[in-house]
Amino acid sequence: PMGLVKLPAGVSPEMMLSVLGITGLTAYFGLLEIGQPKAGETVLISGAAGSTGSFVGQIAKIKGCRVVGIAGGPDKCRWLKETAGFDAVIDYKNEDVNAQIAHHCPDKWDVFFDNVGGPILEAALDHVNLRSRVVLCGSISGYNATGPIPGPSNLSNLTINRARMEGFVILDYMPRAMEAIEDLMGWISSGQLIYQVDLQEGFENIPATLQRLYTGLNLGKQLLKIDS
């Protein structure tokens, strides 16, 4: 039937729904096509402990970049540094994000992969490097807003530094999905890329599982198993 995909040998449902699915493809094309990182550059990532963000950081490391992640809470930050291999992590719930970006990016950043928008985007824009690139992937900080969402007050920093900010939608790259999947599977096989899923179970837990996304409780790809 349309919409059903037969899993290749050795590929689990969790793998197909995370690193080889939309979030993995989003990280791959968003970083490599829009961010265009070069070896030795600094890549800053918001929402870094989410599925997409964690893949962005690992791919950036594979490409020879220094990676700084922004996440919420000590457990997520510890996982990013100790397991996912990030060079530095900022805990936005317990630290001054602007000050910590300045500390961990003393030469500013070259690529900012933004998954959250809001105040974190504004803080990041205070540390724009010359000809840097901003990948606008998501703005989860404002998804539940009840009124107009204010934009960053410091967009002029992009002009001053000849930087580029570009929105990104994965649907534009779906015809090239196999290109990404081949690379992603190769990195998984070599141990360079790991994936983490937050698996909940039960039809009755749909609302609570969705809420985990918006409260930041999930670590990695949020999945819900309806029935065995």
N, C-alpha and C positions, 0 to 999 in steps of 0.2 A: 504493500500500500504506500501511497505517496506520503512522504515525511518520515518513513522508517528507513533506518540505515543498518545494514548488517555489519557488526563489529569485525574488524580484521583480527586475525589470530594474534593473541597476546595483548590485545587492547581491552581494558576493562571499561564498563559503563562510566565509572568515575573519571577515568582518563579521557574518554571521548567527550564527556560533558564539561571538562575543565581545560587541561592543557592542550588538547587537540580540538577543542571546540571554540566557541565564540570568544571566550576570554583569552585563550592562547593566541588565536589569530589576531585579536585586537592588539595585544601586546606586541606581537611580531611586526605587523604592518604599521601600527601607530609609531613605534619607536624607530624602525629601520627606514620607513618611507617618508614619514613626516619629520621625525626627530633627527634622522641622519647622523647618528653619533659617530665620532671618530676616536680611535684609540688614544688614550691619554686625557680625554675630556671628562668633565664632571657631569653626571646625570642625577638630577633631583626628581624624586617621585612622591606625589601625595597619594594617600590611600594605598600605601605601599604594602600593607599586609593583606589586602584583598587579592583575589585571584589574578586579575589583570596586573595590578601593581607589582606583585611578587615576581611575575614572569618578566615584566619589563626590566626589573633590576637584575635578574639573572642573565637575561639576554645581553644587557648592557655590559655586564662583567665578562661574558663570553667575547664581546667585541673589544675588550681591553679598556673599558672605561672605569672611572672611580664612581661609586654609586652611593648616594645618600637618600635614605627613605624617611618619610614622615608617616607615623602611625599612632594609634591611640592605645596607651597602656603598656606597662612593662613586659607583659607576656608576649605581646605581638612584637615589640621592639627586640626582645631577646631572640625570638624565633628568626626574625629577619637577619640579625647579625650572626647568630651562631649556626643556623641551619641553612638559610638562603644565601649567605655569603656577602651581605651588604657591608660596605666599608664603615658606614656610620648610620645611626638612626636617631630621629628626633621624636620624642613623645609629646604630641601636641596637647595631650590632656594634662600634662604635668610640667611642661617646659615652655619658655618663651620662644615661640617658633622663629620669629624674626632674628632674635639674638643667636639662636642655635644654628640657623642657616648661615649667618655671618661666621660663626665659629667653625662649622664643618665645611664651609665652602669659602675659604679665605681668598681664593682667586675668582670667586663668584661661580655661577653654574653655566654650562653650555647648552644643556637640554633640560627642560622642565616638563615632565609628563604629568599633567594635572587630571586627577580623577574626582576632585571634590569642589573646586571653585571657592567662593567666599573669602573669608579672611586669610586662609592659607595661600590662596592665589595672590592676594595683595601682598602678603609678606614675601613671597617668592620674588615678586616683581621688583622688590627693593635690591635684588642682588643679581641683576641681569648682566651677563657678560657681553662683550662685543660680538655681534652677529650670532647671538644665541637663538635657540628655537624653543617655542612653547607648543606642546601638543595638547589641545583641548579635547579630552576624551569623555569627561563626565563632570557633573557638578552636584554630587549627592548631598552636599551640605545644604542645598536649597530646595531639594525635591519636596519637602514637606512645608515649605514656606507658605504662609497665608496672605502675604502681601508682596509688593514689588521687591525684588532682590537688588540691592545696590551693587553697582559695578566697582571695580578697583579704581582708586583715586590716583593711581600712579602709572597709568598706561603710557604716559610720556616717556617713561624709562625705556620703553621699547623703541621709540623713535630716536632717542639720544644714542642708544647703543646699536642702531640699525638691526634690531632683532625682528624675528618673525613669529607671529602667533597664528596658528591654523587649527580650525576645527576638523574633527576626524570621525567618520562613520564607517564601520567595518563592512557594511553592505557594498561599498564601492570596490572592495578587494576580494569579494567572495569568488569571482572567477579564477583567482590565483590561489585558492585555498590549499591545493595540493603542494604547491611550492613551499608554503609555510609548514605544512604537516610533515613533509620529508625532513626539513631542517629540525623541527621540534622533536621528532622521533629519534633523530640521530643524536641530539643533545641529551635526551632522556637515556638512551642506550649507553652513552659515554659517561653518564653520571654528572654531566654539567648542568642539568636542569631537573629540578624536583618540583612536585606539585603537592598541594595540601587541599583537602576537601573538608568541609564542615557538614557532615551528613546527619540530618534529622529524619525521623520516621513517623508515619501515620498521617492519614488524610486530615484528621482532626487538628493536626498541628500546623496546617497551612498558614493561618494568620500569625501564629507565634514565630514561625520560621521566617516569614517575610519581614516581621518586625526586627529580627536579628540583623538584617542588612542595614536598617536605618538607625539602629542603636549601636552599631559597630561591634556586636558580640561575636560575629563570625570571624574565623581565621581561615583564609583561603576561599575557595569556591563554595558558595552556599548551595547545598543540594537537599532535596526532600524526597525520600522514598515513600511512595504512596502505599504500595502493597508488595509483598514478596511473590 
